[in-house]
């Protein structure tokens, strides 16, 4: 009986070791593109980027923010250019308020189901000129 318990414990330790040694997933899927942008003012236009046409990612994921004010946080909104109206529209998610730092892919979605080659930008609620990274 003691041998069976010891063997079982050894098997659990071995299984746990395998789990610890398993490779971890990267921050973004390999087929996604990442762009660094400077934000525009509220409802404004900052750096303009086209949604990658070779990416398998359909959403605009905010993965890093650096607010340039002393507060260290701001609201961020994805904005898409609509060629049919020749105007910029804020995505349905609106402004997402975040502290400076990094965020996991799919945790802070600016816009969903964005078509390839769509022109996009990011606006700051308080002020423009913040640095953000978007996975798309």
C-alpha positions in Angstrom: 0.0 0.0 0.0 2.8 2.4 0.9 4.5 1.6 -2.4 1.3 2.4 -4.3 0.9 5.7 -2.5 4.6 6.6 -3.1 4.3 5.7 -6.8 1.1 7.8 -7.1 2.8 10.8 -5.5 5.8 10.4 -7.8 3.5 10.3 -10.8 1.8 13.5 -9.7 5.1 15.3 -9.2 6.2 14.1 -12.7 3.0 15.4 -14.3 3.3 18.8 -12.5 6.8 19.1 -13.7 5.7 18.6 -17.3 3.1 21.2 -16.9 5.6 23.7 -15.6 8.0 23.0 -18.5 5.3 23.4 -21.2 5.9 26.4 -23.5 3.8 29.4 -22.8 1.7 31.2 -25.4 3.1 34.4 -26.9 1.3 37.7 -26.2 -0.1 37.9 -29.7 -0.9 35.2 -32.2 1.8 34.8 -34.8 -0.4 36.0 -37.6 -1.3 39.3 -36.0 0.4 42.6 -36.8 1.3 45.2 -34.1 1.4 48.9 -34.7 2.6 51.7 -32.4 0.5 54.9 -32.7 0.3 58.4 -31.2 -3.2 59.2 -30.2 -5.4 62.1 -31.4 -7.4 64.4 -29.1 -10.9 63.5 -28.0 -12.8 62.3 -31.2 -9.7 63.3 -33.1 -7.3 61.6 -35.4 -3.7 60.5 -34.4 -1.4 58.2 -36.3 -3.3 56.5 -39.1 -2.7 52.8 -39.8 -4.3 50.3 -42.2 -5.7 47.1 -40.7 -3.3 44.3 -41.8 -4.6 42.3 -44.8 -2.3 39.4 -44.0 -3.4 39.1 -40.4 -5.8 36.5 -39.1 -6.8 38.9 -36.3 -10.2 40.6 -36.9 -10.2 43.0 -34.0 -8.2 46.0 -32.8 -6.6 45.0 -29.5 -5.1 47.7 -27.3 -2.0 46.0 -25.7 0.0 48.9 -24.4 -0.7 52.5 -23.3 1.5 55.4 -22.1 -0.5 58.5 -21.1 1.7 61.6 -21.4 -0.1 63.5 -18.5 0.8 63.3 -14.9 -2.2 61.1 -14.1 -0.9 58.0 -15.8 -4.3 57.0 -17.2 -6.7 58.0 -20.0 -9.6 56.8 -22.0 -8.8 55.4 -25.5 -11.2 54.8 -28.4 -10.6 53.1 -31.7 -11.8 55.1 -34.7 -12.4 53.8 -38.2 -12.4 55.8 -41.5 -15.6 55.2 -43.4 -14.9 55.8 -47.1 -18.7 55.9 -47.9 -19.1 59.1 -45.8 -15.5 60.3 -45.9 -15.5 60.5 -42.1 -14.1 59.0 -38.9 -16.4 57.1 -36.6 -15.7 55.9 -33.1 -16.1 52.2 -32.6 -19.0 50.8 -30.5 -16.7 50.0 -27.5 -16.3 53.8 -27.0 -13.6 55.0 -24.6 -11.9 52.4 -22.5 -10.2 53.9 -19.4 -6.8 52.3 -18.7 -3.7 53.0 -16.6 -0.3 53.1 -18.2 1.0 49.6 -18.9 0.7 46.4 -21.0 -2.5 44.4 -21.5 -3.2 40.9 -22.8 -4.5 40.5 -26.4 -8.3 40.2 -26.4 -8.6 41.9 -23.0 -9.0 45.5 -24.2 -10.9 45.5 -27.6 -11.1 48.9 -29.3 -13.0 47.7 -32.4 -14.3 44.3 -33.5 -14.6 42.6 -36.9 -12.5 45.2 -38.7 -12.2 44.6 -42.5 -8.7 44.3 -44.0 -7.1 47.5 -45.2 -9.5 49.7 -43.1 -7.8 52.9 -42.0 -7.9 53.2 -38.2 -6.6 55.5 -35.5 -6.9 55.8 -31.7 -8.2 58.9 -29.8 -7.5 59.8 -26.2 -10.3 61.2 -24.1 -8.2 63.7 -22.0 -5.6 64.7 -24.5 -3.7 63.5 -27.6 -0.1 62.5 -28.0 -0.2 59.3 -25.9 1.7 56.3 -27.2 -0.3 53.1 -27.7 0.3 49.7 -29.3 -2.5 48.0 -31.2 -2.5 44.3 -32.3 -4.6 43.9 -35.4 
